[in-house]
Amino acid sequence: MMNVPQKKWLELGGLVASVVVFAVSVYTKNMLACGCSAAIALMIINRWRGRVVEPEQTSVRSFPSPRKYEDVPRRRANTSVNSTPPKDMNSYVEQLLAQGRQGLLLRPEVVASLTPKQLEAATKALAEDMGLVPKGDVRMAHPDLEGDIERAMKHAKNVYVESYWLDRFPVTNNDFQAFVDSGAYEDESLWDPGVFENVHEFVDQTGHTGPRFWEHGRYPAGKGEHPVVGVSYFEAAAYSRWSGKCLPTDPQWVKAAVWPVPVADGPPQQRKYPWGSTIDEDRANLYTSGKHGTVSVTDYASGVGVGGTRQLIGNVWEWTTDEYGAWHSESRKVETTQPLKALRGGAFDTYYESHAIAQFQSGELPMARRHNIGFRCVIPMSEFAPEAVERLLAQVKTRNNAADSVGVAS
């Protein structure tokens, strides 16, 4: 693997050659060569501007460890649950809890039917699986300036976000297996309008419906706790509906990662990474970590954010609901057959340090099913019944008290 300076010199040579070919093509009126050389030159320029995601070698610096209480075992979806609709409320509650779909139980139309014990179980499970992100402003860096983060933040836009719950971990293969086994690919109500007629195209390596890199409707052996990849934006959105959640907006994702702290005389202070202000290969699965593939969502525990979320940086890029560049209407638009969906977080093959910061925004076509794109889900606090909210906030207080106790003891 060549180092970055060597790569830059080769790219510079390619740029010069492309310009020369372009000039000659214009002189000789060779439009095909003219177009190709111009496209190559623009691709190199865009890469330098931070628009093409590729790996980069970076320096490693240290940062203090975050709170220890978030190092808790991850609850796993029970994929052996029968997908047949349950005959009674008790069975229904047990099934949803086993599949990690407890958010469905906390809606106003359902809570009234729960016993106190069931309500307690549902709120406890949700507080274990998801972290609360409080309402407030988040500063969104200008998308055309993300290669220079200081300059980008000078042109940042404030966006207000209501309180919400965010998955602590990316959705795993094991989680998504429960979705596939439930027959969700045949349930039109879960899919975006106009998408269901094309769901038959979302197949694995053997023609079964499911993520692109699975076989026979099953994820690769030994990768149950790896983030699911090879799923389009529409598959991710369908899963989120099935689980009683939704995909995060771009500002929701960024707010959880940068964790704004209000300041009396000025904009909120925000982190560069969920764990602090310096890059560290021991906190995120990036190219410099040397894994060259996905790892379990429970790995890199030291990269946990303030709200208790893991792997917001590295391992896989994550889908958001917004269009690329949506929060800055004057930003440069990319000409594609359909609008790009915004991606955040970087992945195991992210090379450049500037692409691994929380404010970096990439984009992809919503039908894309890449090897390095996954997702996680959110639930707005406003969607829960009042009694559920009360119990959830009590759960948060209990967890915070436990964290403080651990911090004092350590």
Contacts in CASP RR format, 6 or more apart in sequence:
PFRMAT RR
TARGET T0000
AUTHOR 0000-0000-0000
METHOD contacts of the structure
MODEL  1
MMNVPQKKWLELGGLVASVVVFAVSVYTKNMLACGCSAAIALMIINRWRG
RVVEPEQTSVRSFPSPRKYEDVPRRRANTSVNSTPPKDMNSYVEQLLAQG
RQGLLLRPEVVASLTPKQLEAATKALAEDMGLVPKGDVRMAHPDLEGDIE
RAMKHAKNVYVESYWLDRFPVTNNDFQAFVDSGAYEDESLWDPGVFENVH
EFVDQTGHTGPRFWEHGRYPAGKGEHPVVGVSYFEAAAYSRWSGKCLPTD
PQWVKAAVWPVPVADGPPQQRKYPWGSTIDEDRANLYTSGKHGTVSVTDY
ASGVGVGGTRQLIGNVWEWTTDEYGAWHSESRKVETTQPLKALRGGAFDT
YYESHAIAQFQSGELPMARRHNIGFRCVIPMSEFAPEAVERLLAQVKTRN
NAADSVGVAS
2 10 0 8 1.000
3 57 0 8 1.000
4 56 0 8 1.000
4 57 0 8 1.000
11 44 0 8 1.000
11 47 0 8 1.000
11 48 0 8 1.000
14 40 0 8 1.000
14 44 0 8 1.000
15 41 0 8 1.000
15 44 0 8 1.000
15 45 0 8 1.000
18 37 0 8 1.000
18 38 0 8 1.000
18 40 0 8 1.000
18 41 0 8 1.000
18 44 0 8 1.000
19 37 0 8 1.000
19 41 0 8 1.000
21 33 0 8 1.000
21 36 0 8 1.000
21 37 0 8 1.000
22 34 0 8 1.000
22 35 0 8 1.000
22 37 0 8 1.000
22 38 0 8 1.000
22 41 0 8 1.000
24 30 0 8 1.000
24 33 0 8 1.000
25 31 0 8 1.000
25 33 0 8 1.000
25 34 0 8 1.000
25 35 0 8 1.000
25 37 0 8 1.000
26 34 0 8 1.000
43 52 0 8 1.000
46 52 0 8 1.000
47 54 0 8 1.000
49 144 0 8 1.000
49 147 0 8 1.000
50 146 0 8 1.000
50 147 0 8 1.000
50 352 0 8 1.000
50 354 0 8 1.000
50 355 0 8 1.000
53 317 0 8 1.000
53 346 0 8 1.000
53 347 0 8 1.000
53 350 0 8 1.000
53 351 0 8 1.000
53 352 0 8 1.000
53 355 0 8 1.000
53 362 0 8 1.000
54 349 0 8 1.000
54 350 0 8 1.000
54 351 0 8 1.000
54 352 0 8 1.000
54 355 0 8 1.000
55 286 0 8 1.000
55 287 0 8 1.000
55 288 0 8 1.000
55 349 0 8 1.000
55 350 0 8 1.000
55 351 0 8 1.000
55 352 0 8 1.000
56 287 0 8 1.000
56 288 0 8 1.000
56 350 0 8 1.000
56 351 0 8 1.000
56 352 0 8 1.000
56 353 0 8 1.000
56 354 0 8 1.000
56 355 0 8 1.000
57 287 0 8 1.000
57 288 0 8 1.000
57 351 0 8 1.000
58 279 0 8 1.000
58 281 0 8 1.000
58 286 0 8 1.000
58 288 0 8 1.000
58 352 0 8 1.000
58 353 0 8 1.000
58 356 0 8 1.000
59 279 0 8 1.000
60 279 0 8 1.000
60 280 0 8 1.000
60 281 0 8 1.000
60 282 0 8 1.000
60 288 0 8 1.000
61 278 0 8 1.000
61 279 0 8 1.000
61 280 0 8 1.000
62 278 0 8 1.000
62 280 0 8 1.000
63 275 0 8 1.000
63 276 0 8 1.000
63 277 0 8 1.000
63 278 0 8 1.000
63 280 0 8 1.000
63 283 0 8 1.000
65 302 0 8 1.000
66 275 0 8 1.000
66 302 0 8 1.000
66 303 0 8 1.000
66 304 0 8 1.000
66 305 0 8 1.000
66 306 0 8 1.000
67 304 0 8 1.000
67 403 0 8 1.000
67 406 0 8 1.000
67 407 0 8 1.000
68 403 0 8 1.000
68 406 0 8 1.000
68 407 0 8 1.000
68 410 0 8 1.000
69 399 0 8 1.000
69 402 0 8 1.000
69 403 0 8 1.000
69 406 0 8 1.000
69 407 0 8 1.000
70 168 0 8 1.000
70 301 0 8 1.000
70 304 0 8 1.000
70 305 0 8 1.000
70 307 0 8 1.000
70 308 0 8 1.000
70 310 0 8 1.000
70 403 0 8 1.000
71 301 0 8 1.000
71 304 0 8 1.000
72 128 0 8 1.000
74 168 0 8 1.000
74 169 0 8 1.000
74 225 0 8 1.000
74 297 0 8 1.000
74 298 0 8 1.000
75 100 0 8 1.000
75 125 0 8 1.000
75 128 0 8 1.000
75 129 0 8 1.000
76 172 0 8 1.000
76 174 0 8 1.000
76 175 0 8 1.000
76 225 0 8 1.000
77 98 0 8 1.000
77 99 0 8 1.000
77 100 0 8 1.000
77 172 0 8 1.000
77 174 0 8 1.000
77 175 0 8 1.000
77 177 0 8 1.000
77 178 0 8 1.000
78 98 0 8 1.000
78 99 0 8 1.000
78 178 0 8 1.000
79 174 0 8 1.000
79 177 0 8 1.000
79 178 0 8 1.000
79 181 0 8 1.000
81 95 0 8 1.000
81 98 0 8 1.000
81 99 0 8 1.000
81 178 0 8 1.000
82 95 0 8 1.000
83 181 0 8 1.000
83 182 0 8 1.000
83 183 0 8 1.000
85 92 0 8 1.000
86 92 0 8 1.000
86 94 0 8 1.000
86 95 0 8 1.000
89 113 0 8 1.000
89 114 0 8 1.000
93 105 0 8 1.000
93 114 0 8 1.000
93 118 0 8 1.000
93 121 0 8 1.000
93 122 0 8 1.000
96 102 0 8 1.000
96 103 0 8 1.000
96 104 0 8 1.000
96 105 0 8 1.000
97 105 0 8 1.000
97 121 0 8 1.000
97 122 0 8 1.000
97 125 0 8 1.000
99 178 0 8 1.000
99 182 0 8 1.000
99 243 0 8 1.000
100 125 0 8 1.000
100 129 0 8 1.000
100 175 0 8 1.000
100 178 0 8 1.000
100 243 0 8 1.000
101 242 0 8 1.000
101 243 0 8 1.000
101 244 0 8 1.000
102 121 0 8 1.000
102 122 0 8 1.000
102 123 0 8 1.000
102 125 0 8 1.000
102 126 0 8 1.000
102 129 0 8 1.000
103 122 0 8 1.000
103 126 0 8 1.000
103 243 0 8 1.000
103 244 0 8 1.000
103 245 0 8 1.000
103 379 0 8 1.000
103 384 0 8 1.000
104 110 0 8 1.000
104 243 0 8 1.000
104 244 0 8 1.000
105 111 0 8 1.000
105 114 0 8 1.000
105 118 0 8 1.000
105 119 0 8 1.000
105 122 0 8 1.000
106 119 0 8 1.000
106 122 0 8 1.000
106 123 0 8 1.000
106 126 0 8 1.000
106 384 0 8 1.000
106 385 0 8 1.000
106 388 0 8 1.000
106 392 0 8 1.000
107 383 0 8 1.000
107 384 0 8 1.000
107 385 0 8 1.000
108 384 0 8 1.000
108 385 0 8 1.000
110 385 0 8 1.000
111 119 0 8 1.000
111 385 0 8 1.000
111 387 0 8 1.000
111 388 0 8 1.000
112 385 0 8 1.000
114 122 0 8 1.000
119 387 0 8 1.000
119 388 0 8 1.000
119 391 0 8 1.000
120 391 0 8 1.000
122 388 0 8 1.000
123 388 0 8 1.000
123 391 0 8 1.000
123 392 0 8 1.000
123 395 0 8 1.000
124 395 0 8 1.000
126 165 0 8 1.000
126 379 0 8 1.000
126 392 0 8 1.000
126 395 0 8 1.000
127 392 0 8 1.000
127 395 0 8 1.000
127 396 0 8 1.000
127 399 0 8 1.000
129 167 0 8 1.000
129 168 0 8 1.000
129 169 0 8 1.000
130 165 0 8 1.000
130 166 0 8 1.000
130 167 0 8 1.000
130 168 0 8 1.000
130 378 0 8 1.000
130 379 0 8 1.000
131 165 0 8 1.000
131 166 0 8 1.000
131 167 0 8 1.000
131 168 0 8 1.000
131 307 0 8 1.000
131 308 0 8 1.000
131 309 0 8 1.000
131 396 0 8 1.000
132 163 0 8 1.000
132 164 0 8 1.000
132 165 0 8 1.000
132 307 0 8 1.000
132 381 0 8 1.000
132 392 0 8 1.000
132 393 0 8 1.000
132 396 0 8 1.000
133 161 0 8 1.000
133 163 0 8 1.000
133 164 0 8 1.000
133 165 0 8 1.000
133 166 0 8 1.000
133 252 0 8 1.000
133 255 0 8 1.000
133 256 0 8 1.000
133 307 0 8 1.000
134 163 0 8 1.000
135 160 0 8 1.000
135 161 0 8 1.000
135 162 0 8 1.000
135 163 0 8 1.000
136 160 0 8 1.000
136 161 0 8 1.000
136 162 0 8 1.000
136 255 0 8 1.000
136 260 0 8 1.000
136 262 0 8 1.000
137 158 0 8 1.000
137 159 0 8 1.000
137 160 0 8 1.000
137 161 0 8 1.000
137 260 0 8 1.000
137 262 0 8 1.000
137 267 0 8 1.000
137 268 0 8 1.000
138 158 0 8 1.000
138 159 0 8 1.000
138 161 0 8 1.000
138 251 0 8 1.000
138 254 0 8 1.000
138 255 0 8 1.000
138 258 0 8 1.000
138 260 0 8 1.000
138 268 0 8 1.000
138 270 0 8 1.000
139 153 0 8 1.000
139 156 0 8 1.000
139 157 0 8 1.000
139 158 0 8 1.000
139 159 0 8 1.000
139 258 0 8 1.000
139 260 0 8 1.000
139 267 0 8 1.000
139 268 0 8 1.000
139 270 0 8 1.000
140 156 0 8 1.000
140 157 0 8 1.000
140 158 0 8 1.000
140 159 0 8 1.000
140 250 0 8 1.000
140 251 0 8 1.000
140 254 0 8 1.000
140 327 0 8 1.000
140 328 0 8 1.000
140 359 0 8 1.000
141 149 0 8 1.000
141 152 0 8 1.000
141 153 0 8 1.000
141 155 0 8 1.000
141 156 0 8 1.000
141 359 0 8 1.000
141 361 0 8 1.000
142 152 0 8 1.000
142 155 0 8 1.000
142 156 0 8 1.000
142 157 0 8 1.000
142 328 0 8 1.000
142 331 0 8 1.000
143 324 0 8 1.000
143 325 0 8 1.000
143 327 0 8 1.000
143 328 0 8 1.000
143 331 0 8 1.000
143 332 0 8 1.000
143 361 0 8 1.000
144 328 0 8 1.000
144 331 0 8 1.000
144 332 0 8 1.000
145 151 0 8 1.000
145 152 0 8 1.000
145 155 0 8 1.000
146 152 0 8 1.000
146 354 0 8 1.000
146 357 0 8 1.000
146 359 0 8 1.000
146 360 0 8 1.000
146 361 0 8 1.000
147 354 0 8 1.000
147 360 0 8 1.000
149 272 0 8 1.000
149 354 0 8 1.000
149 357 0 8 1.000
149 359 0 8 1.000
152 359 0 8 1.000
153 359 0 8 1.000
155 328 0 8 1.000
156 267 0 8 1.000
157 327 0 8 1.000
157 328 0 8 1.000
158 267 0 8 1.000
159 251 0 8 1.000
159 327 0 8 1.000
161 249 0 8 1.000
161 251 0 8 1.000
161 252 0 8 1.000
161 255 0 8 1.000
162 380 0 8 1.000
162 381 0 8 1.000
162 382 0 8 1.000
163 380 0 8 1.000
163 381 0 8 1.000
163 382 0 8 1.000
164 248 0 8 1.000
164 252 0 8 1.000
164 378 0 8 1.000
164 379 0 8 1.000
164 380 0 8 1.000
164 381 0 8 1.000
165 378 0 8 1.000
165 379 0 8 1.000
165 380 0 8 1.000
165 381 0 8 1.000
165 392 0 8 1.000
166 248 0 8 1.000
166 252 0 8 1.000
166 256 0 8 1.000
166 309 0 8 1.000
166 376 0 8 1.000
166 377 0 8 1.000
166 378 0 8 1.000
167 245 0 8 1.000
167 309 0 8 1.000
167 376 0 8 1.000
167 377 0 8 1.000
167 378 0 8 1.000
168 308 0 8 1.000
168 309 0 8 1.000
168 310 0 8 1.000
169 297 0 8 1.000
169 298 0 8 1.000
169 309 0 8 1.000
169 310 0 8 1.000
169 311 0 8 1.000
169 376 0 8 1.000
170 227 0 8 1.000
170 228 0 8 1.000
170 297 0 8 1.000
170 310 0 8 1.000
170 311 0 8 1.000
170 315 0 8 1.000
170 316 0 8 1.000
170 318 0 8 1.000
170 374 0 8 1.000
170 375 0 8 1.000
170 376 0 8 1.000
171 227 0 8 1.000
171 228 0 8 1.000
171 236 0 8 1.000
171 239 0 8 1.000
171 374 0 8 1.000
171 375 0 8 1.000
171 376 0 8 1.000
171 377 0 8 1.000
172 224 0 8 1.000
172 225 0 8 1.000
172 226 0 8 1.000
172 227 0 8 1.000
172 228 0 8 1.000
172 297 0 8 1.000
173 211 0 8 1.000
173 214 0 8 1.000
173 219 0 8 1.000
173 220 0 8 1.000
173 223 0 8 1.000
173 224 0 8 1.000
173 225 0 8 1.000
173 226 0 8 1.000
173 227 0 8 1.000
173 228 0 8 1.000
174 219 0 8 1.000
174 224 0 8 1.000
174 225 0 8 1.000
175 228 0 8 1.000
175 239 0 8 1.000
176 211 0 8 1.000
176 219 0 8 1.000
176 228 0 8 1.000
176 231 0 8 1.000
176 239 0 8 1.000
177 218 0 8 1.000
177 219 0 8 1.000
177 224 0 8 1.000
179 238 0 8 1.000
179 239 0 8 1.000
179 242 0 8 1.000
179 243 0 8 1.000
180 209 0 8 1.000
180 210 0 8 1.000
180 217 0 8 1.000
182 242 0 8 1.000
184 190 0 8 1.000
184 238 0 8 1.000
184 239 0 8 1.000
184 242 0 8 1.000
185 199 0 8 1.000
185 202 0 8 1.000
185 209 0 8 1.000
185 210 0 8 1.000
185 238 0 8 1.000
187 242 0 8 1.000
188 196 0 8 1.000
189 241 0 8 1.000
190 238 0 8 1.000
190 241 0 8 1.000
190 242 0 8 1.000
191 199 0 8 1.000
191 234 0 8 1.000
191 237 0 8 1.000
191 238 0 8 1.000
192 234 0 8 1.000
192 237 0 8 1.000
192 238 0 8 1.000
195 234 0 8 1.000
199 209 0 8 1.000
200 209 0 8 1.000
202 209 0 8 1.000
202 210 0 8 1.000
202 212 0 8 1.000
202 231 0 8 1.000
202 232 0 8 1.000
202 234 0 8 1.000
202 235 0 8 1.000
202 369 0 8 1.000
203 209 0 8 1.000
203 210 0 8 1.000
203 212 0 8 1.000
204 210 0 8 1.000
204 211 0 8 1.000
204 212 0 8 1.000
204 213 0 8 1.000
204 214 0 8 1.000
204 215 0 8 1.000
204 216 0 8 1.000
204 217 0 8 1.000
205 212 0 8 1.000
205 213 0 8 1.000
205 214 0 8 1.000
205 215 0 8 1.000
206 215 0 8 1.000
206 216 0 8 1.000
206 217 0 8 1.000
208 214 0 8 1.000
208 215 0 8 1.000
208 216 0 8 1.000
208 217 0 8 1.000
209 217 0 8 1.000
210 217 0 8 1.000
210 231 0 8 1.000
210 235 0 8 1.000
211 219 0 8 1.000
211 228 0 8 1.000
211 229 0 8 1.000
211 230 0 8 1.000
211 231 0 8 1.000
211 235 0 8 1.000
211 369 0 8 1.000
212 229 0 8 1.000
212 230 0 8 1.000
212 231 0 8 1.000
212 369 0 8 1.000
213 220 0 8 1.000
213 229 0 8 1.000
213 230 0 8 1.000
213 371 0 8 1.000
214 220 0 8 1.000
219 226 0 8 1.000
219 228 0 8 1.000
223 294 0 8 1.000
225 296 0 8 1.000
225 297 0 8 1.000
225 298 0 8 1.000
226 294 0 8 1.000
226 295 0 8 1.000
226 296 0 8 1.000
226 297 0 8 1.000
227 294 0 8 1.000
227 297 0 8 1.000
227 311 0 8 1.000
227 315 0 8 1.000
227 316 0 8 1.000
227 374 0 8 1.000
228 374 0 8 1.000
228 375 0 8 1.000
229 294 0 8 1.000
229 316 0 8 1.000
229 370 0 8 1.000
229 371 0 8 1.000
229 372 0 8 1.000
229 373 0 8 1.000
229 374 0 8 1.000
230 369 0 8 1.000
230 370 0 8 1.000
230 371 0 8 1.000
230 373 0 8 1.000
230 374 0 8 1.000
231 239 0 8 1.000
231 369 0 8 1.000
231 373 0 8 1.000
231 374 0 8 1.000
231 375 0 8 1.000
232 366 0 8 1.000
232 367 0 8 1.000
232 368 0 8 1.000
232 369 0 8 1.000
233 247 0 8 1.000
233 319 0 8 1.000
233 341 0 8 1.000
233 364 0 8 1.000
233 366 0 8 1.000
233 367 0 8 1.000
233 368 0 8 1.000
234 366 0 8 1.000
234 367 0 8 1.000
235 369 0 8 1.000
236 247 0 8 1.000
236 319 0 8 1.000
236 374 0 8 1.000
236 375 0 8 1.000
237 246 0 8 1.000
237 247 0 8 1.000
237 319 0 8 1.000
237 321 0 8 1.000
239 375 0 8 1.000
239 377 0 8 1.000
240 246 0 8 1.000
240 247 0 8 1.000
240 375 0 8 1.000
240 377 0 8 1.000
243 377 0 8 1.000
244 379 0 8 1.000
245 377 0 8 1.000
245 378 0 8 1.000
245 379 0 8 1.000
246 321 0 8 1.000
246 377 0 8 1.000
246 378 0 8 1.000
246 379 0 8 1.000
246 380 0 8 1.000
247 319 0 8 1.000
247 320 0 8 1.000
247 321 0 8 1.000
247 375 0 8 1.000
247 377 0 8 1.000
247 378 0 8 1.000
248 256 0 8 1.000
248 318 0 8 1.000
248 320 0 8 1.000
248 321 0 8 1.000
248 376 0 8 1.000
248 377 0 8 1.000
248 378 0 8 1.000
249 320 0 8 1.000
249 321 0 8 1.000
249 322 0 8 1.000
250 320 0 8 1.000
250 321 0 8 1.000
250 322 0 8 1.000
250 326 0 8 1.000
250 327 0 8 1.000
250 342 0 8 1.000
250 344 0 8 1.000
250 361 0 8 1.000
251 322 0 8 1.000
251 327 0 8 1.000
252 320 0 8 1.000
252 378 0 8 1.000
253 312 0 8 1.000
253 318 0 8 1.000
253 320 0 8 1.000
253 344 0 8 1.000
254 344 0 8 1.000
254 358 0 8 1.000
254 359 0 8 1.000
256 274 0 8 1.000
256 305 0 8 1.000
256 307 0 8 1.000
256 309 0 8 1.000
256 312 0 8 1.000
257 271 0 8 1.000
257 273 0 8 1.000
257 274 0 8 1.000
257 305 0 8 1.000
257 309 0 8 1.000
257 312 0 8 1.000
257 313 0 8 1.000
257 344 0 8 1.000
257 345 0 8 1.000
257 358 0 8 1.000
258 270 0 8 1.000
258 271 0 8 1.000
258 272 0 8 1.000
258 274 0 8 1.000
258 358 0 8 1.000
258 359 0 8 1.000
259 270 0 8 1.000
259 271 0 8 1.000
259 274 0 8 1.000
259 305 0 8 1.000
259 306 0 8 1.000
259 307 0 8 1.000
260 268 0 8 1.000
260 269 0 8 1.000
260 270 0 8 1.000
261 268 0 8 1.000
261 269 0 8 1.000
261 270 0 8 1.000
262 268 0 8 1.000
263 269 0 8 1.000
271 277 0 8 1.000
271 306 0 8 1.000
271 358 0 8 1.000
272 278 0 8 1.000
272 357 0 8 1.000
272 358 0 8 1.000
272 359 0 8 1.000
273 279 0 8 1.000
273 280 0 8 1.000
273 283 0 8 1.000
273 284 0 8 1.000
273 303 0 8 1.000
273 313 0 8 1.000
273 356 0 8 1.000
273 357 0 8 1.000
273 358 0 8 1.000
274 303 0 8 1.000
274 304 0 8 1.000
274 305 0 8 1.000
274 306 0 8 1.000
274 309 0 8 1.000
274 312 0 8 1.000
274 313 0 8 1.000
274 358 0 8 1.000
275 283 0 8 1.000
275 302 0 8 1.000
275 303 0 8 1.000
275 304 0 8 1.000
275 305 0 8 1.000
279 353 0 8 1.000
279 356 0 8 1.000
280 302 0 8 1.000
280 303 0 8 1.000
281 288 0 8 1.000
281 289 0 8 1.000
282 289 0 8 1.000
282 300 0 8 1.000
282 302 0 8 1.000
283 300 0 8 1.000
283 302 0 8 1.000
283 303 0 8 1.000
283 313 0 8 1.000
284 300 0 8 1.000
284 303 0 8 1.000
284 311 0 8 1.000
284 313 0 8 1.000
284 314 0 8 1.000
284 315 0 8 1.000
284 356 0 8 1.000
285 291 0 8 1.000
285 293 0 8 1.000
285 294 0 8 1.000
285 295 0 8 1.000
285 299 0 8 1.000
285 300 0 8 1.000
285 311 0 8 1.000
285 314 0 8 1.000
285 315 0 8 1.000
285 347 0 8 1.000
285 348 0 8 1.000
286 313 0 8 1.000
286 314 0 8 1.000
286 346 0 8 1.000
286 347 0 8 1.000
286 348 0 8 1.000
286 350 0 8 1.000
286 351 0 8 1.000
286 356 0 8 1.000
287 348 0 8 1.000
287 349 0 8 1.000
287 350 0 8 1.000
287 351 0 8 1.000
289 348 0 8 1.000
291 348 0 8 1.000
292 348 0 8 1.000
292 349 0 8 1.000
293 348 0 8 1.000
293 349 0 8 1.000
294 315 0 8 1.000
294 316 0 8 1.000
294 348 0 8 1.000
294 372 0 8 1.000
295 315 0 8 1.000
295 348 0 8 1.000
297 310 0 8 1.000
297 311 0 8 1.000
297 315 0 8 1.000
298 310 0 8 1.000
299 311 0 8 1.000
299 315 0 8 1.000
300 310 0 8 1.000
300 311 0 8 1.000
300 315 0 8 1.000
301 310 0 8 1.000
303 310 0 8 1.000
303 311 0 8 1.000
303 313 0 8 1.000
304 310 0 8 1.000
305 312 0 8 1.000
309 376 0 8 1.000
312 318 0 8 1.000
312 344 0 8 1.000
312 345 0 8 1.000
312 358 0 8 1.000
313 345 0 8 1.000
313 346 0 8 1.000
313 356 0 8 1.000
313 357 0 8 1.000
313 358 0 8 1.000
314 345 0 8 1.000
314 346 0 8 1.000
314 347 0 8 1.000
314 348 0 8 1.000
314 350 0 8 1.000
314 356 0 8 1.000
315 347 0 8 1.000
315 348 0 8 1.000
316 346 0 8 1.000
316 347 0 8 1.000
316 348 0 8 1.000
316 372 0 8 1.000
316 373 0 8 1.000
316 374 0 8 1.000
317 343 0 8 1.000
317 344 0 8 1.000
317 345 0 8 1.000
317 346 0 8 1.000
317 347 0 8 1.000
317 362 0 8 1.000
317 364 0 8 1.000
317 370 0 8 1.000
317 372 0 8 1.000
317 373 0 8 1.000
317 374 0 8 1.000
318 343 0 8 1.000
318 344 0 8 1.000
318 345 0 8 1.000
318 373 0 8 1.000
318 374 0 8 1.000
318 375 0 8 1.000
318 376 0 8 1.000
319 341 0 8 1.000
319 343 0 8 1.000
319 373 0 8 1.000
319 374 0 8 1.000
319 375 0 8 1.000
320 341 0 8 1.000
320 342 0 8 1.000
320 343 0 8 1.000
320 344 0 8 1.000
321 341 0 8 1.000
322 341 0 8 1.000
322 342 0 8 1.000
323 339 0 8 1.000
323 340 0 8 1.000
323 341 0 8 1.000
323 342 0 8 1.000
324 334 0 8 1.000
324 339 0 8 1.000
324 340 0 8 1.000
324 341 0 8 1.000
324 342 0 8 1.000
324 361 0 8 1.000
324 362 0 8 1.000
324 363 0 8 1.000
325 331 0 8 1.000
325 333 0 8 1.000
325 342 0 8 1.000
325 361 0 8 1.000
326 342 0 8 1.000
334 340 0 8 1.000
336 365 0 8 1.000
337 365 0 8 1.000
338 365 0 8 1.000
338 366 0 8 1.000
338 367 0 8 1.000
339 366 0 8 1.000
340 363 0 8 1.000
340 364 0 8 1.000
340 365 0 8 1.000
340 366 0 8 1.000
341 363 0 8 1.000
341 364 0 8 1.000
341 365 0 8 1.000
341 366 0 8 1.000
342 361 0 8 1.000
342 362 0 8 1.000
342 363 0 8 1.000
343 361 0 8 1.000
343 362 0 8 1.000
343 363 0 8 1.000
343 364 0 8 1.000
343 373 0 8 1.000
344 358 0 8 1.000
344 360 0 8 1.000
344 361 0 8 1.000
344 362 0 8 1.000
345 356 0 8 1.000
345 358 0 8 1.000
345 360 0 8 1.000
346 355 0 8 1.000
346 356 0 8 1.000
346 360 0 8 1.000
346 362 0 8 1.000
346 372 0 8 1.000
347 372 0 8 1.000
347 373 0 8 1.000
348 372 0 8 1.000
349 372 0 8 1.000
350 356 0 8 1.000
354 360 0 8 1.000
355 362 0 8 1.000
364 370 0 8 1.000
364 373 0 8 1.000
381 389 0 8 1.000
384 392 0 8 1.000
END
